[in-house]
Amino acid sequence: MCLGIPGKIVETFDFSGTKMAKVDFGGVLQDVCIETVPDAEIGDFVIVHAGFALNKLSVEDAMETFAILEEMKRLADLDDQENHD
């Protein structure tokens, strides 16, 4: 199973002829290849897997994904808490 994580492009740059971006994942910046999403620009959200942007997504879809990931974390924390009580 693959897990693509949404992030926000905060900078674009060229690295040895490859279109790259700095992508913000909740405060963690990562260099990502955006060759596969040639129309991606600063401010866009992209789904990233293994250092490659797979596609752009809307702000609404990004926010919905963040909410789901946060809910998953909350439920996992509850489960951990129940297992330690």
C-alpha positions as a Python dict, from the first residue, in 0.01 Angstrom:
ca = {
    (1, 'M'): (0, 0, 0),
    (2, 'C'): (122, 348, -88),
    (3, 'L'): (53, 655, 116),
    (4, 'G'): (61, 991, -58),
    (5, 'I'): (81, 1286, 178),
    (6, 'P'): (-46, 1635, 89),
    (7, 'G'): (189, 1928, 120),
    (8, 'K'): (200, 2291, 11),
    (9, 'I'): (459, 2420, -235),
    (10, 'V'): (644, 2713, -80),
    (11, 'E'): (929, 2747, -330),
    (12, 'T'): (1022, 2614, -673),
    (13, 'F'): (1371, 2568, -812),
    (14, 'D'): (1574, 2386, -1073),
    (15, 'F'): (1816, 2112, -969),
    (16, 'S'): (2041, 1988, -1250),
    (17, 'G'): (1763, 2046, -1504),
    (18, 'T'): (1490, 1889, -1289),
    (19, 'K'): (1193, 2097, -1170),
    (20, 'M'): (1186, 2077, -790),
    (21, 'A'): (996, 2237, -504),
    (22, 'K'): (1026, 2287, -132),
    (23, 'V'): (704, 2143, 6),
    (24, 'D'): (569, 2218, 353),
    (25, 'F'): (429, 1918, 540),
    (26, 'G'): (294, 2080, 856),
    (27, 'G'): (613, 2273, 925),
    (28, 'V'): (854, 2015, 787),
    (29, 'L'): (1008, 2123, 456),
    (30, 'Q'): (1109, 1859, 203),
    (31, 'D'): (1257, 1884, -144),
    (32, 'V'): (1018, 1720, -393),
    (33, 'C'): (1044, 1651, -765),
    (34, 'I'): (753, 1821, -944),
    (35, 'E'): (842, 1716, -1300),
    (36, 'T'): (527, 1500, -1309),
    (37, 'V'): (310, 1801, -1221),
    (38, 'P'): (448, 2064, -1460),
    (39, 'D'): (175, 2321, -1385),
    (40, 'A'): (240, 2314, -1007),
    (41, 'E'): (316, 2656, -861),
    (42, 'I'): (395, 2816, -528),
    (43, 'G'): (84, 2794, -307),
    (44, 'D'): (-48, 2476, -471),
    (45, 'F'): (-108, 2159, -272),
    (46, 'V'): (37, 1836, -411),
    (47, 'I'): (17, 1472, -313),
    (48, 'V'): (371, 1341, -256),
    (49, 'H'): (501, 986, -239),
    (50, 'A'): (868, 890, -213),
    (51, 'G'): (984, 1243, -297),
    (52, 'F'): (773, 1282, -611),
    (53, 'A'): (462, 1495, -653),
    (54, 'L'): (192, 1271, -799),
    (55, 'N'): (-77, 1530, -862),
    (56, 'K'): (-217, 1865, -752),
    (57, 'L'): (-520, 1886, -531),
    (58, 'S'): (-759, 2162, -437),
    (59, 'V'): (-735, 2351, -110),
    (60, 'E'): (-1064, 2191, -6),
    (61, 'D'): (-936, 1839, -74),
    (62, 'A'): (-611, 1915, 109),
    (63, 'M'): (-800, 2046, 415),
    (64, 'E'): (-1029, 1742, 413),
    (65, 'T'): (-726, 1511, 398),
    (66, 'F'): (-558, 1696, 687),
    (67, 'A'): (-878, 1662, 893),
    (68, 'I'): (-894, 1288, 822),
    (69, 'L'): (-527, 1240, 913),
    (70, 'E'): (-581, 1435, 1236),
    (71, 'E'): (-885, 1222, 1322),
    (72, 'M'): (-684, 905, 1255),
    (73, 'K'): (-413, 1032, 1492),
    (74, 'R'): (-672, 1117, 1757),
    (75, 'L'): (-827, 770, 1732),
    (76, 'A'): (-487, 601, 1749),
    (77, 'D'): (-402, 806, 2060),
    (78, 'L'): (-733, 699, 2220),
    (79, 'D'): (-661, 337, 2134),
    (80, 'D'): (-313, 362, 2286),
    (81, 'Q'): (-459, 523, 2597),
    (82, 'E'): (-719, 247, 2636),
    (83, 'N'): (-456, -25, 2593),
    (84, 'H'): (-240, 128, 2868),
    (85, 'D'): (-520, 177, 3121),
}
